Amino acid sequence: MDINEKALLYRAQTGDKRAAETLYERYYLDIYTYLFYRVSDQTTAERFSTEVFVRMIRRLPEFTNKKITFISWLYDIARDLVDEKEQAFQPELFSEALLESDQGQESKTANRCFKLAISHLNDQEKSIIVHRFVEGRSVKDLVKITNKSERAIQTLQHRALRSLQIVLERESSI
């Protein structure tokens, strides 16, 4: 966390609404994208994103950056929110509406295969795949987001990609 972000966070923690708004603006798209790929529904992702930032405001006084980074903390809130809502809302990685968009048949088939394959991954592996290959984040970014070592990120990524490969090979042989 750079000095400007620390100052911004401190101001938000002391009740500065403009600082909290700046944090919202800075991180909304990251959180929305993460949630969209967890729930596959734009409206739900928007609603959940808003809830993440409401929870952020409520919990700001408790946040200390000694153990985790601020963005990692926001992703934890987002993940916990999805886990809480999962019983009432069964998330899908890609909605049928997304699959039915203006794509050729080959793209639709590829998306369906990817949807099936990624559904076999655990939450950590899904998160790594989405952060790395959908959002385009680096391993160093994921170290900050997940509070895991580079080695752990690389291991998770390797396992997730291997799992995807196995499922996709199984699908293509059917």
N, C-alpha and C positions, 0 to 999 in steps of 0.2 A: 504494500500500500504506500503510495507516494505521500509526500507531506501535504499536498493540496487536498488529497482525499481524506487524510487524517483530520485536517482542519475542518473540512466539510462535514465529516461524520461527527466531530465534536460539536460543531454548531447545531447540527440536527438533534443531537442528544440533549442539548440544552434548550430545545424548544424553537429553534429557528426554522420557521415553516419554509422559507425560501431554500434553505440548505436541504431540507427533506425533499422538497420538490425537485431540486437538482439531482439528488440521488435517484429519485424515481425516473427522471428523464434519462439519466446515464445508464440505468440498468433495466429499464422496462423491456426493451426489445430482446435482451438476452433471456430474461425470465419468461417472456411470452413464447419465444421460440422453443425453449426447453419444454414448457408446458404443452405447447401445440403438438410436439412430437411424442408426448406422453399420452395425451387424450384425443388427438386427431380431430378436434372439433374447434373451429375458430371461436365461436361464441363461448364455449366452455373455457378455452384457453384465456380469452380476454377476462372472463369473470374470475377465474382462478388467479390470473396475474394481478388483478385489482386486489383480491383478497391477500395475496402475498405482501403487497405493499401496505395494506392496512395493518397486517400483523407486524410488519417491519416497524411501522410507526409506534405501535403499542409496545414492542419489545426493545426499541432502541436504547432506552436507559440501561437495559441489562447487557447489551452487547459490549464485549471487550475484544480487542483484536489480538489478544495474547495467544489464543489457541488456533483460531481460524481467520481467514480473510473475510472481508465484508461480503464479497460476491459468493464465496463458499457458504456463508451464513444464509444468504438469500436463496441459494439453490437448496439448502437444507429445509428452509421454510416451504419452498415450492414442493419438494419431494414429500415432506410430511403432509402437506395439504392434499396432494393426490392420493397418498396412502389412506388418509382419513375418509376421503370421498369415494374411494374405490368400491366400497360395498354397494353404494347407491348408484354409482356411475362406473360401468365397466369400460375402461379406456381402451382405445384401439390406436395403433400407431398411425395408420392412415385411414381416413374415412372413405366411404364409398364415393362421396361427392368428389373427393380429390382424385380418386381412381377413374371417375367418369369424365374428368375434364377433357379438354381438346387434345388428347394424346392419341397417337396411333395405337393399333392393337398390340404391337410389340412392346411399347412402353407400358401399356396397361398390364400386360402379362408380367413384365419385369417388376412392376410395382407390387402386384399381387404376390409374386414369389418373395420379394423382399419383405413384404408385410408378414407373410407366413414365417419366413426365416427368423426375422427379428423378434417375433412373438415367443420364440423358444429361448431367448436370452433372459438372464436374470436382470433386475433393475440396474445394477451397477454396470453390467455389460452394455445394456441399452443406452444408458447415459453416456458411456464412453464413445460408443458408435455415433450417437447423435452429436455430441460435442465435437468429435474429431472430423467426421465425414459429412455431416449435414451443416453444422455451424462453421466448420473449417478451423477449429481451435488447435493450437499447438500443444505438444505434451507439456511444455512449461506452463501454458495457461491452465491446463488440467491439474497440475500440481497445486496451483493456487486455489482452484475451484474445489477440489476434492480433499485437499490436505493429505494427499498420498504422495509417496515418492515417485520420481520419474520411473524407476524400475517397476513399481507396482502398477503404474499407468500402462506402461509398455506390456507388462504381463497380462493385465486385464484386456487390453486391446488385442493382443495375440490370441487369447482364449476366445474372445468374442468373435473375431474374424474366423477362427478355426471352426467355431460352432456354426457360424453362418455358412461357411463352405460346406460343412457336412450336411446341413439341412438342404441347401440348394442342390447339392449333388443327389441327395435322396429324392428331391422333388423332380429333378430332370430325368431320373431313371423310371419314374412312374408312367 
